[in-house]
């Protein structure tokens, strides 16, 4: 064992500051320790094989190692014995622990609240939520807190907790996430820091942070943070700003842990969470002193916490809470080598330096809070009542370690021992490795804590050495790490927060959500448990985070969890079924007034015109049919008051053109009007919606529908008297150089629909959301002239509202661009009239009801098709369709429907009140009323 003193001596030399020009690297050092341990084990095994007794190991000069080794062995054996003898009450005998979570200003749908509830329930807790301590039924004055095992006071509820919780009356097993001493020490308004500086001056010690000005602090309440200097950001400094996260689990003895995550701000940019072991030296700007910088950060924070503990150790006004804990955020300015400066301390974990728009704040906090719950609550293996039932245990422990401990300290030490067995992702903050090699026999509880920590530090180093030595398994471990081993979501983050039913649980794959009318978009980011799992929204190559529009009625959001390997296979699918409510409506039972509007005040398309509801003055002149489909108009709705849109009956809203009306064409009139006519539609999905509405009105039902992005021909409508064809344009999914031009698409549609009459018996309906311009109108006139069809009826559907939301994956228009669209639409209408085309002005109709879009990323669809079961059989269909369509790949496929089947078939219903308005205007222009 002569190799051991050299290893220990190397450790001691490094701790005491003695440096050698040549010293062993950390890998060689760890391997040396591992070899020495192997030698000891081999020696013991060999002696046993020889049948003899183990001989004492030859002592090295000086008593350093032997005393340390013996003390550590005796202490760990005693703790193991204590753990075995004092077993917790079985689950069948123990009452279910109860936890109270005071949410403060957090809403129930907040992911932090959901996290506490989910994790605590998984740990067997019965969880109750309340806003504040004063409103909780478990904290009534006569009942106290005896029925609680755990109390969690979230941000904005701490003052309520400190005021109502009797910390002096808490029992040994009860835990609160506040330490009054720490709250007081780091309270900006409570004068805590001022008291600490005064105490330090009297004792001759120094607190390693900027002096705090406390002359004007009179309020004795508690605030969230103590600012030691003026607020500073990384953009105001030449160094980096670091946010370090501390967990204090005990004050006497002081036990503090450092979380493995640190948030750094450099060059004035948003902070990024990182693991301590992943930090690069250049982040601090001082590569040569990187390790010393980390050591100084730990030492400075530890010294400040020691000062806080020392200051309030004898404060009799604050009673001890055995298992209470405190979260602290230390903000440090790393400006010069080896002198980090503490500039702020928060009495909670704060993440304002992270990007809130990408949910980094919530994701990081939730992850770390879950670490805290598992770290603290998984170590609760003993209760004070159990210890009292076995008094001999305390005597045995005292004889083994030579230190008499109180019942409370035995519980704390055993809890600490449990936590140190699996500390990740926490690191003990104030471990002084020089004490690990000290030969002084432990005499106090602090000594026992240090010895326990030293033992686990040694075990950790040995495991690290073994890991580095096992090179043969590195490739296998790397392969395992690259796999998505747990294809589940940790949480689904949304803005605004969505109340899911049932509440989110990683094992549940389907959720239902209801949102109010004014929620038109949601930002969503699903977060997987395993970083090796990839998450995509709605499709295999969809984004992992996106702004998604929420149309009226039912819609769904699919979340795909994929393996991050080469296969990229879908492993799990989560689905959110979202229902967006219609505009709130108040039925009219009594007197009401008629109100009108042309545009919403929330989207001023015409800045020079009025917005919102105003009294509607009905024209006194007799109504006459409108002479064109672009007559200016307004929306009219009955209300109790035009000052409050919530008093309106929105079910009765109608489109009212100025000084005229559009006659409603009944079905018989429409069928006769459509006889022997061919209708050709070219445009996008909004144009297609008008086509399907016409088909349903002609046949009284819609027996065929598909969301086509190609060419369709319906050759047997209206009992075989009407043909309808459709071509989708523009084909945006193709590369720009592969897309057919508008003229090519139009001529292809004309050719496919032949024979065509050069009269109003042939109708061409063209239009879409926002792609149509005057050049297309000129192309139409030229193509019709070439084809000898200049006398057919051309109907132009004008522009429409859409693309007004900041949605990922599609273009988004600014307000000024939407206002320009109105001017462009007016130019389009005037040009169409000049060419003799009929016009349906859909822009004015959709402008005032832009929020009432239905499904689709563009927020431009004002129709949807609902599937319904039909009582008719296939042989009874009034629409028997046989035709061809061109797919996106350019191939033709035949669509044929059996006519002799007797089974029931599906039918469809075109829904959408806005689409219905301008589609009915189209029908009235195709079939104008006959003058009598």
ABEGO torsion letter per residue (X at the ends): XAAAAAAAAAAAAAAAGBBBABBBBAAAAAAAAAAAAAAAAAAAAAAAAAGBBBBBBBBBBEAAAAAAAAAAAAAAAAAAAAAAABBBBBAAABBBBBBBBBAEABBAABAAAAAAAAAAAAAGBBBBBBABAAABAAABAAAEAAABABBBBBBGAAAAAAAABBAAABBAABBBABBAAAAAAABAAAGAAAAAAAAAAAAGBBBBBBBBBAAABABABBBABBBABBBBBAAABABBBBBBBBBBABAOBBBBBBBABBBBBBGGBBBBBBBAAABBAAAAGBAAAAAAAAAAAAAAAAAAAAAAAAAAAABAABBBBAABBBBBBBBBBBABBGBBBBABBBABBBAAABBAAAGAAAAAAAAAAAAAAAAAAAABABBAAAAAABAAAAAAAAAAAGBBBBAAAAAAAAAAAAAAABAOABBBAABBAAAAABABBBABAAAAAAAAAAAAAAAAAAAAAAAAABAAAAAAAAAAAABBABBBBABBBBOBBBBBOBBBBAABABBBBBBBAABABBBBBBBBABAABBBBBGBAABBABBBBBBBBEBBBBBBBBBBABAAGBBABBBBBBBBBBBBBBBBBABBBBBBBBABBAABBABAABBBEBBBBBBBABBBBBBABAABBBBBBBBBABAABAAABBAAABBBBBBGBBBBBBBAAAAAAAABGBBBBBBEBAAAAAAAAAAAAAAAGBBABBBBBABBBBBABBGGGABBBBBBBOBBAABBAAABBBAAAAAAAAAAAAOBBBBBAABBBBBEBAAABBAAAAAAAAAAAAAAGAAABBBBBBBBBBEGABBBBGBBBBBAAAAAAAAAAAAAAAAAAAAAGBBBBBAAAAAAAAAAABBBEAAGABABBBBBBBBABBAAABABBBBBBBBBAAGBBBBBBBBAABABBBBBBBBBEAAAAAAAAAAAAAABBBBBX
